[in-house]
């Protein structure tokens, strides 16, 4: 105050700082007995006596809660890893390059918004989209939309929406709630094995995802998970999104939640999980207006209780799961123009699965018995699986008894690696359809040969199936009919791996032998070139990662079967870009679909968006 009023400098403020600096961290030669610099002026402030409030310690003695929190802050509990929940078996995949396995982080790094974005990477699979992420999407393997099956935590999931007629709407598979996905490319079908998200640390885990973009799209996700000192578990997660594509589609939104609680010890675990999704899908009409995908308000709930012993990847293990799946349809009992009469607004199916297996080294074996009841059916389906995975040889065998579709299945696949730069792969499959008045058998096969050039795998192969019946996709057009098709054969080629330094390639091309291609094009290619690097020479702590990719997709014309005629859809080509940057535990991304703004359709009458941006951030916290 004297200095301010008299414009003079106080002596106590004239400290000489030219000789000494503030000691923040001792250097290598500093010790507790080091003598102070004698060139510095004597500090006289120690003679000043100022009364200060009671320190934190004295305050905490008066408040036991504050004292407890202070002790925890000064001595935080140690982060420990608890025994994991018993998880579903991860089947041995006799796939030459192992390209179809994604863990939780890789799943989002692909830029996938739905499972359909992942299936497009598999030769022989064709996705058919009717619009943006809220409109139905189906996947056809070998031109058959019924050859995609979904498994979650050892349970076989069933599409309960009566409009879909047991064909999966891939937008309804909750990839946001998963820990990993393994896609088994068998000779006769594609099986998607999913394991739900779980945590094993006592430190609370939280995560927030925020997306926004074109089509008035806004998406939010939140996660919380924690293990406790005696092995207890608590997890909660949710996703909400809304979109308004305009033009031929009304606004839609969806809210989904995951809740899990349980306990896990060294050799056993028990847990209960609820997965629920509320959907409000607006009306989607064709252009010109002649057909529609009716609006729907529905809720699907999957609740299971699981008891397990052992680990599915080591030694002897066993699991028992009881599941109930309920689909509630809130809306009109008529399905509009799809031609499907909906009698019941609620559909329920229960499933009980008993499984056991043994894993030792490279060997795996397991047996499963499923009991399913509901919708006027009671079906017991046994299955068995065996696999071996070594450096030179990988093989997998799967056999399944009569299922919901009255079909018995058997398939086997193997990969032989006589040299480190060569592989030979083969797969066979048999389906026996059991009906009261007839029995039919269909054969499937795949063969592939690959060569490694430096760090890139080049391969080529053949796909084949017997004559079959294709179920009509009446969800999109009421006049679509079931069609019997002849035997089919196709050839494919792939290129996967590192091209140069941090540049990678993932290319595939398929050509079918026939010209009448129902639900699939005669020619189909997908080419992705991407850069993936952490720049460890600049960021040795691995707190940075860059991913930039460009995807080019080409399809020739496809045919759509109807009762009066066959509709031909012209071919197209699109380009999609993805840019993603990770800083510490936050990932910022930007995806631009259909950069060239191509006008095209994959289903007659349902034009797809011309250029769509979506961007956002995913941020993990351990706190």
C-alpha positions as CSV (number, residue, x, y, z in Angstrom):
1,X,0.0,0.0,0.0
2,X,2.9,2.3,0.8
3,X,4.4,1.7,-2.6
4,X,1.1,2.4,-4.3
5,X,0.5,5.7,-2.5
6,X,4.0,7.1,-2.3
7,X,5.2,5.6,-5.6
8,X,8.2,4.0,-3.8
9,X,9.5,0.5,-3.8
10,X,9.6,-1.4,-0.5
11,X,12.9,-3.0,0.5
12,X,11.3,-6.4,1.0
13,X,10.2,-6.4,-2.6
14,X,13.6,-5.7,-4.0
15,X,14.8,-9.4,-3.8
16,X,17.8,-10.1,-5.9
17,X,16.9,-13.0,-8.2
18,X,19.8,-12.7,-10.6
19,X,21.9,-15.2,-8.7
20,X,19.5,-17.9,-7.6
21,X,16.4,-19.4,-9.2
22,X,13.4,-21.1,-7.7
23,X,14.3,-24.6,-6.8
24,X,11.5,-26.8,-8.2
25,X,13.2,-30.2,-8.7
26,X,16.7,-31.1,-7.5
27,X,19.2,-31.9,-10.1
28,X,21.4,-35.0,-10.1
29,X,24.0,-33.4,-7.8
30,X,21.5,-31.9,-5.4
31,X,21.4,-33.2,-1.8
32,X,19.6,-32.3,1.3
33,X,22.8,-30.9,2.9
34,X,23.7,-28.7,-0.1
35,X,24.7,-25.2,1.1
36,X,22.7,-22.2,-0.1
37,X,24.3,-19.7,-2.5
38,X,26.0,-17.1,-0.3
39,X,25.7,-14.5,-3.0
40,X,22.0,-14.2,-2.4
41,X,20.6,-11.6,0.0
42,X,19.3,-12.8,3.3
43,X,15.6,-13.5,3.3
44,X,14.1,-11.4,6.1
45,X,10.5,-12.5,5.5
46,X,10.9,-15.3,8.0
47,X,10.6,-12.6,10.8
48,X,7.1,-11.7,9.7
49,X,4.4,-13.4,11.8
50,X,1.0,-13.7,10.1
51,X,-1.9,-15.6,11.7
52,X,-3.4,-18.1,9.3
53,X,-6.5,-20.3,9.5
54,X,-6.2,-23.8,10.8
55,X,-4.6,-26.1,8.3
56,X,-6.3,-29.0,6.5
57,X,-5.2,-31.6,9.0
58,X,-6.8,-29.7,11.9
59,X,-10.0,-29.1,10.0
60,X,-10.2,-32.8,9.1
61,X,-10.0,-33.9,12.7
62,X,-13.3,-32.2,13.3
63,X,-15.0,-33.9,10.3
64,X,-14.6,-37.7,10.1
65,X,-15.9,-37.8,6.5
66,X,-13.4,-35.2,5.3
67,X,-10.7,-37.0,7.2
68,X,-11.6,-40.3,5.5
69,X,-11.6,-38.6,2.0
70,X,-8.3,-36.9,2.7
71,X,-6.7,-40.2,3.7
72,X,-8.0,-41.8,0.5
73,X,-6.6,-38.9,-1.6
74,X,-3.2,-39.1,0.1
75,X,-3.2,-42.9,-0.2
76,X,-5.4,-43.8,-3.2
77,X,-6.5,-47.5,-3.4
78,X,-4.4,-49.6,-5.7
79,X,-5.8,-50.4,-9.1
80,X,-6.1,-54.2,-9.3
81,X,-7.2,-56.6,-12.0
82,X,-9.8,-59.0,-10.9
83,X,-10.6,-62.4,-12.3
84,X,-12.6,-62.0,-15.6
85,X,-16.1,-63.1,-16.2
86,X,-16.4,-66.5,-17.8
87,X,-16.6,-65.6,-21.5
88,X,-18.0,-67.4,-24.5
89,X,-15.7,-69.6,-26.5
90,X,-13.7,-67.9,-29.3
91,X,-13.9,-70.4,-32.1
92,X,-10.8,-71.3,-34.1
93,X,-11.0,-69.6,-37.4
94,X,-9.3,-71.5,-40.3
95,X,-9.0,-68.3,-42.2
96,X,-5.8,-67.8,-44.2
97,X,-5.0,-64.2,-43.2
98,X,-7.1,-63.9,-40.0
99,X,-8.5,-60.6,-41.3
100,X,-12.0,-60.8,-39.8
101,X,-11.4,-60.4,-36.0
102,X,-11.8,-57.0,-34.4
103,X,-11.4,-56.1,-30.7
104,X,-13.1,-53.1,-29.1
105,X,-10.6,-50.5,-30.3
106,X,-10.2,-51.9,-33.8
107,X,-13.9,-52.1,-34.2
108,X,-14.3,-48.3,-34.1
109,X,-11.1,-47.7,-36.0
110,X,-12.7,-49.3,-39.1
111,X,-15.2,-46.5,-39.2
112,X,-18.1,-49.0,-38.9
113,X,-21.5,-47.7,-37.8
114,X,-23.3,-51.0,-38.2
115,X,-22.2,-54.7,-38.7
116,X,-22.9,-54.3,-42.4
117,X,-19.8,-52.1,-42.7
118,X,-17.7,-55.0,-41.4
119,X,-19.3,-57.7,-43.6
120,X,-18.5,-55.7,-46.7
121,X,-14.9,-56.7,-46.2
122,X,-15.6,-60.5,-46.7
123,X,-15.5,-61.9,-50.2
124,X,-18.9,-63.3,-51.2
125,X,-20.9,-61.0,-49.0
126,X,-23.2,-58.3,-50.5
127,X,-24.9,-55.8,-48.3
128,X,-28.2,-54.3,-49.4
129,X,-29.1,-50.9,-47.9
130,X,-32.4,-49.1,-48.1
131,X,-31.1,-45.8,-46.6
132,X,-29.2,-44.3,-43.7
133,X,-28.5,-46.0,-40.4
134,X,-32.1,-46.2,-39.2
135,X,-33.4,-48.0,-42.4
136,X,-33.1,-51.8,-42.6
137,X,-29.9,-53.3,-44.0
138,X,-29.5,-57.0,-44.9
139,X,-26.4,-59.0,-45.9
140,X,-26.5,-61.7,-48.6
141,X,-23.8,-64.4,-48.6
142,X,-23.5,-66.3,-51.9
143,X,-26.5,-64.3,-53.0
144,X,-28.7,-65.6,-50.2
145,X,-29.9,-63.2,-47.5
146,X,-30.6,-66.0,-45.1
147,X,-26.9,-67.1,-44.7
148,X,-25.9,-64.7,-42.0
149,X,-26.2,-65.9,-38.4
150,X,-25.5,-64.0,-35.1
151,X,-24.2,-65.3,-31.8
152,X,-23.8,-63.2,-28.6
153,X,-22.0,-64.6,-25.6
154,X,-22.7,-68.2,-26.7
155,X,-26.4,-67.6,-27.5
156,X,-27.7,-67.8,-31.0
157,X,-29.7,-64.6,-31.6
158,X,-32.9,-64.6,-33.6
159,X,-34.5,-61.8,-35.6
160,X,-37.9,-61.4,-33.9
161,X,-39.2,-58.6,-36.0
162,X,-42.0,-60.3,-38.0
163,X,-41.6,-57.9,-40.9
164,X,-38.0,-59.2,-41.5
165,X,-39.2,-62.9,-41.8
166,X,-36.1,-64.2,-40.0
167,X,-33.7,-62.2,-42.1
168,X,-31.5,-60.1,-40.0
169,X,-31.7,-56.3,-40.1
170,X,-28.0,-55.6,-39.5
171,X,-28.7,-52.1,-38.1
172,X,-30.2,-53.8,-35.0
173,X,-27.1,-55.6,-33.9
174,X,-25.6,-53.6,-31.0
175,X,-21.9,-53.3,-31.9
176,X,-21.5,-50.5,-29.4
177,X,-22.0,-53.0,-26.6
178,X,-19.3,-55.4,-27.7
179,X,-15.8,-56.3,-26.6
180,X,-14.9,-58.1,-29.9
181,X,-16.3,-59.6,-33.1
182,X,-15.1,-62.8,-34.9
183,X,-16.6,-63.5,-38.3
184,X,-16.3,-67.1,-39.3
185,X,-16.4,-67.5,-43.1
186,X,-17.7,-71.0,-43.5
187,X,-18.3,-72.6,-46.9
188,X,-22.1,-72.4,-46.5
189,X,-22.7,-69.4,-44.3
190,X,-21.2,-66.5,-42.3
191,X,-21.4,-66.8,-38.6
192,X,-20.8,-63.7,-36.5
193,X,-19.6,-64.4,-32.9
194,X,-19.8,-61.5,-30.6
195,X,-18.8,-61.1,-26.9
196,X,-20.3,-58.3,-24.9
197,X,-18.3,-55.6,-23.2
198,X,-16.8,-56.4,-19.8
199,X,-14.4,-54.8,-17.3
200,X,-11.8,-56.3,-15.0
201,X,-10.2,-53.4,-13.1
202,X,-11.2,-51.8,-9.8
203,X,-10.5,-48.4,-11.1
204,X,-13.8,-47.0,-12.5
205,X,-13.9,-46.9,-16.3
206,X,-15.9,-44.3,-18.1
207,X,-16.2,-43.4,-21.8
208,X,-18.2,-40.9,-23.8
209,X,-18.9,-40.9,-27.6
210,X,-20.4,-37.9,-29.4
211,X,-21.2,-38.1,-33.1
212,X,-22.9,-35.6,-35.4
213,X,-23.2,-35.1,-39.1
214,X,-25.4,-35.0,-42.2
215,X,-28.9,-36.4,-42.4
216,X,-29.5,-34.5,-39.1
217,X,-27.7,-37.3,-37.3
218,X,-26.7,-37.0,-33.7
219,X,-25.5,-39.9,-31.6
220,X,-24.4,-40.2,-28.0
221,X,-22.9,-43.0,-26.0
222,X,-21.9,-43.3,-22.4
223,X,-20.2,-46.2,-20.5
224,X,-19.4,-46.9,-16.8
225,X,-17.8,-50.1,-15.5
226,X,-16.1,-51.1,-12.3
227,X,-14.9,-54.1,-10.4
228,X,-14.9,-54.2,-6.6
229,X,-12.6,-55.7,-4.1
230,X,-14.3,-59.0,-3.7
231,X,-14.9,-59.6,-7.4
232,X,-18.2,-57.9,-7.8
233,X,-19.1,-56.2,-11.1
234,X,-21.2,-53.2,-12.1
235,X,-21.6,-52.1,-15.8
236,X,-23.9,-49.6,-17.4
237,X,-23.9,-48.3,-20.9
238,X,-26.3,-46.5,-23.3
239,X,-26.6,-45.2,-26.8
240,X,-29.1,-42.8,-28.2
241,X,-29.3,-41.5,-31.8
242,X,-31.7,-39.6,-34.0
243,X,-31.7,-38.9,-37.7
244,X,-33.9,-37.1,-40.2
245,X,-32.9,-38.1,-43.7
246,X,-35.8,-36.1,-45.3
247,X,-37.0,-36.7,-48.9
248,X,-38.3,-40.3,-48.9
249,X,-37.7,-41.2,-45.2
250,X,-39.2,-39.7,-42.0
251,X,-37.2,-39.0,-38.9
252,X,-36.1,-41.9,-36.7
253,X,-34.5,-42.4,-33.3
254,X,-33.3,-45.2,-31.1
255,X,-32.4,-45.6,-27.4
256,X,-30.5,-48.7,-26.2
257,X,-29.1,-49.6,-22.8
258,X,-26.9,-52.3,-21.3
259,X,-26.8,-53.2,-17.6
260,X,-24.7,-56.0,-16.1
261,X,-24.0,-57.1,-12.5
262,X,-22.3,-60.2,-11.2
263,X,-19.3,-61.6,-9.4
264,X,-16.2,-63.4,-10.6
265,X,-13.6,-65.3,-8.6
266,X,-10.6,-67.2,-9.7
267,X,-12.3,-70.2,-11.4
268,X,-16.0,-69.3,-11.5
269,X,-18.3,-66.4,-12.2
270,X,-22.0,-65.5,-12.3
271,X,-23.6,-62.5,-14.0
272,X,-26.9,-61.1,-15.2
273,X,-27.1,-58.9,-18.3
274,X,-29.9,-56.8,-19.8
275,X,-29.7,-55.5,-23.3
276,X,-32.7,-53.4,-24.4
277,X,-33.3,-51.3,-27.5
278,X,-36.3,-48.9,-28.1
279,X,-36.7,-48.1,-31.8
280,X,-38.9,-45.5,-33.4
281,X,-38.5,-45.8,-37.2
282,X,-40.3,-43.4,-39.5
283,X,-42.0,-44.3,-42.7
284,X,-39.8,-44.8,-45.7
285,X,-41.3,-44.8,-49.2
286,X,-40.0,-45.7,-52.6
287,X,-39.3,-43.2,-55.3
288,X,-41.6,-42.9,-57.2
289,X,-44.0,-43.7,-54.4
290,X,-45.4,-47.2,-55.0
291,X,-44.2,-49.1,-52.0
292,X,-42.9,-48.5,-48.5
293,X,-41.1,-49.7,-45.4
294,X,-43.8,-49.1,-42.8
295,X,-43.1,-47.1,-39.7
296,X,-42.6,-49.0,-36.5
297,X,-42.3,-48.4,-32.8
298,X,-40.8,-51.5,-31.1
299,X,-38.8,-52.6,-28.1
300,X,-36.5,-55.6,-28.0
301,X,-35.2,-56.9,-24.7
302,X,-32.6,-59.6,-24.1
303,X,-32.1,-60.7,-20.6
304,X,-29.8,-63.6,-19.6
305,X,-28.3,-65.1,-16.5
306,X,-25.0,-67.0,-16.8
307,X,-23.0,-69.3,-14.5
308,X,-19.6,-70.4,-15.6
309,X,-16.6,-72.3,-14.4
310,X,-13.1,-72.2,-15.9
311,X,-11.8,-70.2,-18.8
312,X,-12.7,-71.0,-22.4
313,X,-9.2,-70.5,-23.6
314,X,-7.4,-72.6,-21.0
315,X,-8.2,-76.0,-19.5
316,X,-11.6,-77.4,-18.8
317,X,-14.6,-75.1,-18.7
318,X,-18.4,-75.2,-18.6
319,X,-21.2,-72.6,-18.9
320,X,-24.9,-72.5,-18.4
321,X,-27.0,-69.7,-19.7
322,X,-30.8,-68.9,-19.5
323,X,-32.0,-66.2,-21.8
324,X,-35.3,-64.6,-22.6
325,X,-35.8,-62.4,-25.8
326,X,-38.9,-60.3,-26.1
327,X,-40.0,-58.2,-29.0
328,X,-42.9,-55.8,-28.4
329,X,-44.4,-54.1,-31.4
330,X,-46.3,-50.8,-30.7
331,X,-48.2,-49.7,-33.6
332,X,-50.7,-50.9,-36.2
333,X,-51.4,-54.6,-36.5
334,X,-51.2,-54.3,-40.3
335,X,-47.7,-54.2,-41.9
336,X,-48.7,-51.7,-44.7
337,X,-47.5,-52.7,-48.1
338,X,-45.1,-55.5,-47.1
339,X,-47.8,-58.1,-47.4
340,X,-47.1,-59.7,-44.0
341,X,-50.0,-60.1,-41.6
342,X,-48.9,-59.4,-38.0
343,X,-51.2,-61.2,-35.6
344,X,-49.4,-60.8,-32.3
345,X,-47.8,-57.6,-31.1
346,X,-45.5,-59.4,-28.7
347,X,-43.1,-62.1,-29.6
348,X,-41.1,-64.0,-27.0
349,X,-38.5,-66.8,-27.3
350,X,-36.6,-68.4,-24.4
351,X,-33.2,-70.1,-24.9
352,X,-31.2,-72.3,-22.5
353,X,-27.7,-73.3,-23.5
354,X,-25.4,-75.8,-21.7
355,X,-21.8,-75.9,-23.1
356,X,-18.5,-77.4,-22.0
357,X,-15.1,-77.7,-23.5
358,X,-11.4,-78.1,-23.2
359,X,-8.5,-76.0,-24.4
360,X,-4.9,-77.0,-24.2
361,X,-2.2,-75.3,-26.2
362,X,-3.2,-75.2,-29.9
363,X,-6.2,-77.5,-29.4
364,X,-9.8,-76.6,-28.7
365,X,-13.0,-78.7,-28.4
366,X,-16.5,-78.0,-27.1
367,X,-20.1,-79.3,-27.1
368,X,-23.3,-77.3,-26.7
369,X,-26.9,-78.2,-26.2
370,X,-29.5,-75.5,-26.9
371,X,-33.2,-75.6,-25.9
372,X,-35.5,-73.0,-27.4
373,X,-39.1,-72.5,-26.7
374,X,-41.7,-69.9,-27.8
375,X,-43.7,-68.9,-30.9
376,X,-45.3,-72.3,-31.0
377,X,-42.0,-74.1,-31.3
378,X,-39.8,-76.3,-29.0
379,X,-36.5,-77.2,-30.5
380,X,-33.4,-78.9,-29.0
381,X,-30.3,-78.3,-31.1
382,X,-27.0,-80.1,-30.2
383,X,-23.7,-78.9,-31.7
384,X,-20.0,-79.8,-31.4
385,X,-16.9,-78.0,-32.5
386,X,-13.2,-78.8,-32.6
387,X,-10.2,-76.8,-33.8
388,X,-6.4,-76.7,-33.9
389,X,-4.2,-73.7,-34.6
390,X,-0.5,-74.1,-35.2
391,X,2.2,-72.3,-37.2
392,X,2.0,-74.8,-40.0
393,X,-1.7,-76.0,-39.9
394,X,-5.1,-74.6,-38.8
395,X,-8.3,-76.6,-38.9
396,X,-11.9,-76.2,-37.7
397,X,-14.8,-78.6,-37.7
398,X,-18.4,-77.7,-36.8
399,X,-21.5,-79.9,-36.7
400,X,-25.0,-78.9,-35.7
401,X,-28.2,-80.8,-35.3
402,X,-31.7,-79.7,-36.4
403,X,-32.3,-76.0,-35.7
404,X,-35.2,-73.6,-35.9
405,X,-35.2,-73.8,-39.8
406,X,-35.2,-77.7,-39.7
407,X,-31.7,-77.9,-41.1
408,X,-28.7,-80.0,-40.1
409,X,-25.3,-78.5,-40.8
410,X,-21.7,-79.7,-41.1
411,X,-18.7,-77.8,-42.2
412,X,-14.9,-78.1,-42.1
413,X,-12.2,-75.8,-43.1
414,X,-8.4,-76.0,-43.0
415,X,-5.3,-73.9,-43.8
416,X,-1.9,-75.5,-44.7
417,X,1.2,-73.4,-44.6
418,X,4.1,-75.5,-46.0
419,X,6.2,-72.4,-46.3
420,X,6.1,-69.1,-44.5
421,X,5.2,-67.3,-47.7
422,X,2.6,-69.8,-49.0
423,X,-0.8,-71.1,-47.8
424,X,-3.4,-73.4,-49.2
425,X,-6.9,-73.2,-47.8
426,X,-10.1,-75.3,-48.4
427,X,-13.6,-75.4,-46.8
428,X,-16.6,-77.7,-47.4
429,X,-20.1,-77.6,-46.1
430,X,-23.3,-79.7,-46.1
431,X,-26.8,-78.7,-45.3
432,X,-29.6,-81.2,-44.9
433,X,-33.1,-79.7,-44.8
434,X,-35.6,-81.9,-42.9
435,X,-39.2,-81.4,-43.8
436,X,-42.2,-83.7,-43.1
437,X,-42.7,-84.4,-46.8
438,X,-39.1,-84.2,-48.2
439,X,-35.4,-84.1,-47.5
440,X,-32.8,-82.2,-49.5
441,X,-29.1,-81.9,-49.3
442,X,-26.9,-79.0,-50.5
443,X,-23.2,-78.9,-50.9
444,X,-20.9,-75.9,-50.6
445,X,-17.1,-75.5,-51.1
446,X,-14.3,-72.9,-51.1
447,X,-10.7,-73.2,-52.1
448,X,-8.0,-70.5,-51.9
449,X,-4.2,-70.2,-52.5
450,X,-2.1,-67.4,-51.3
451,X,1.5,-66.0,-51.7
452,X,3.2,-63.5,-49.5
453,X,5.3,-60.9,-51.2
454,X,7.3,-59.2,-48.5
455,X,4.6,-58.2,-46.0
456,X,1.6,-58.3,-48.4
457,X,-0.6,-61.4,-49.0
458,X,-1.9,-62.0,-52.5
459,X,-4.5,-64.8,-52.8
460,X,-7.1,-66.1,-55.2
461,X,-9.9,-68.7,-54.9
462,X,-13.2,-70.3,-55.9
463,X,-16.6,-70.2,-54.3
464,X,-19.4,-72.7,-55.1
465,X,-22.9,-73.6,-53.9
466,X,-25.6,-76.0,-55.0
467,X,-29.1,-74.9,-56.2
468,X,-31.1,-73.3,-53.5
469,X,-34.2,-71.3,-52.6
470,X,-33.8,-67.6,-52.0
471,X,-36.3,-66.1,-49.6
472,X,-37.9,-62.9,-50.9
473,X,-37.1,-59.7,-49.1
474,X,-40.7,-58.4,-48.8
475,X,-39.8,-55.9,-46.1
476,X,-38.7,-53.6,-49.0
477,X,-41.2,-54.5,-51.8
478,X,-44.4,-56.4,-51.3
479,X,-44.2,-58.0,-54.8
480,X,-40.8,-59.6,-54.0
481,X,-41.1,-63.4,-54.3
482,X,-39.2,-66.5,-53.2
483,X,-37.0,-67.7,-56.1
484,X,-35.4,-71.0,-56.9
485,X,-31.9,-70.5,-58.4
486,X,-29.4,-72.8,-60.0
487,X,-25.9,-73.8,-58.8
488,X,-23.5,-71.0,-58.6
489,X,-19.7,-70.6,-58.9
490,X,-17.5,-67.6,-58.5
491,X,-13.8,-66.6,-58.4
492,X,-12.3,-64.0,-56.1
493,X,-8.9,-62.4,-55.4
494,X,-7.6,-60.5,-52.4
495,X,-4.6,-58.4,-51.4
496,X,-4.0,-57.6,-47.7
497,X,-1.1,-56.4,-45.7
498,X,1.6,-53.7,-45.4
499,X,2.6,-52.2,-48.8
500,X,5.3,-49.7,-47.7
501,X,6.3,-48.4,-44.3
502,X,3.0,-47.3,-42.7
503,X,0.9,-47.8,-45.9
504,X,-1.5,-50.8,-45.9
505,X,-3.9,-52.3,-48.4
506,X,-7.1,-54.3,-48.2
507,X,-8.4,-55.2,-51.6
508,X,-10.9,-57.8,-52.8
509,X,-12.7,-58.6,-56.1
510,X,-15.4,-61.2,-56.9
511,X,-16.8,-62.4,-60.2
512,X,-19.7,-64.8,-60.5
513,X,-20.2,-67.2,-63.4
514,X,-23.9,-66.4,-64.1
515,X,-25.4,-63.3,-65.6
516,X,-28.7,-63.5,-63.7
517,X,-27.4,-62.2,-60.4
518,X,-30.2,-62.0,-57.8
519,X,-29.4,-60.0,-54.7
520,X,-25.7,-59.7,-55.8
521,X,-23.8,-58.1,-58.7
522,X,-21.8,-60.2,-61.2
523,X,-18.7,-58.0,-60.5
524,X,-18.0,-56.6,-57.1
525,X,-14.8,-55.0,-55.7
526,X,-13.8,-53.2,-52.6
527,X,-10.4,-51.5,-52.4
528,X,-9.0,-49.8,-49.3
529,X,-5.7,-48.0,-49.0
530,X,-4.8,-46.6,-45.6
531,X,-2.0,-45.2,-43.5
532,X,-1.8,-46.3,-39.9
533,X,1.1,-45.0,-37.7
534,X,1.8,-44.0,-34.1
535,X,5.0,-42.1,-35.0
536,X,6.9,-43.7,-32.2
537,X,10.1,-41.9,-33.0
538,X,8.3,-38.6,-32.3
539,X,5.9,-39.9,-29.6
540,X,7.7,-42.8,-27.8
541,X,5.0,-42.9,-25.1
542,X,2.5,-44.1,-27.7
543,X,0.1,-41.2,-26.9
544,X,-0.6,-40.5,-30.6
545,X,-2.0,-42.4,-33.6
546,X,-3.0,-41.4,-37.1
547,X,-5.3,-43.4,-39.3
548,X,-6.3,-42.1,-42.8
549,X,-8.0,-44.3,-45.4
550,X,-9.7,-44.2,-48.8
551,X,-12.2,-46.9,-49.8
552,X,-13.3,-47.4,-53.4
553,X,-16.3,-49.7,-54.0
554,X,-17.6,-50.9,-57.4
555,X,-20.6,-53.0,-58.2
556,X,-22.1,-54.0,-61.5
557,X,-25.9,-54.3,-62.0
558,X,-28.0,-56.6,-59.8
559,X,-31.4,-58.2,-60.3
560,X,-34.4,-58.1,-58.0
561,X,-37.1,-60.8,-58.3
562,X,-40.8,-59.7,-58.3
563,X,-44.0,-61.6,-59.1
564,X,-44.6,-59.7,-62.4
565,X,-41.0,-59.1,-63.6
566,X,-37.3,-58.8,-62.7
567,X,-36.0,-55.4,-61.9
568,X,-32.4,-54.5,-62.9
569,X,-30.5,-52.0,-60.9
570,X,-27.6,-50.3,-62.6
571,X,-24.0,-50.5,-61.3
572,X,-22.2,-47.8,-59.5
573,X,-18.9,-46.8,-57.8
574,X,-18.4,-44.8,-54.6
575,X,-15.4,-43.4,-52.6
576,X,-15.4,-43.1,-48.8
577,X,-12.7,-41.4,-46.7
578,X,-11.8,-41.7,-43.0
579,X,-9.5,-39.6,-40.9
580,X,-8.9,-40.5,-37.3
581,X,-6.4,-39.1,-34.8
582,X,-5.9,-40.4,-31.2
583,X,-4.4,-38.2,-28.6
584,X,-3.8,-40.0,-25.3
585,X,-7.2,-41.7,-24.8
586,X,-9.3,-39.5,-27.0
587,X,-10.1,-40.3,-30.7
588,X,-11.3,-37.7,-33.1
589,X,-12.6,-38.9,-36.5
590,X,-14.3,-37.7,-39.6
591,X,-15.9,-39.9,-42.2
592,X,-17.1,-38.8,-45.6
593,X,-19.2,-41.4,-47.5
594,X,-19.8,-41.1,-51.3
595,X,-17.3,-38.4,-51.9
596,X,-18.3,-38.3,-55.6
597,X,-22.0,-37.8,-54.7
598,X,-23.0,-40.8,-56.9
599,X,-26.7,-41.4,-57.5
600,X,-27.3,-45.0,-56.9
601,X,-29.5,-47.6,-55.2
602,X,-28.9,-51.1,-53.8
603,X,-32.7,-51.9,-53.5
604,X,-35.2,-50.8,-56.2
605,X,-36.8,-47.5,-55.3
606,X,-34.7,-46.6,-52.3
607,X,-32.0,-44.1,-53.3
608,X,-29.0,-43.9,-51.0
609,X,-27.6,-40.6,-49.7
610,X,-25.5,-38.4,-52.0
611,X,-22.5,-37.6,-49.8
612,X,-22.7,-38.0,-46.0
613,X,-20.4,-36.5,-43.4
614,X,-20.2,-37.8,-39.9
615,X,-17.6,-36.8,-37.3
616,X,-17.1,-36.9,-33.6
617,X,-15.0,-37.9,-30.6
618,X,-14.6,-41.0,-28.5
619,X,-13.0,-40.4,-25.1
620,X,-12.0,-42.9,-22.4
621,X,-11.3,-42.1,-18.8
622,X,-9.8,-44.1,-15.9
623,X,-10.6,-42.2,-12.8
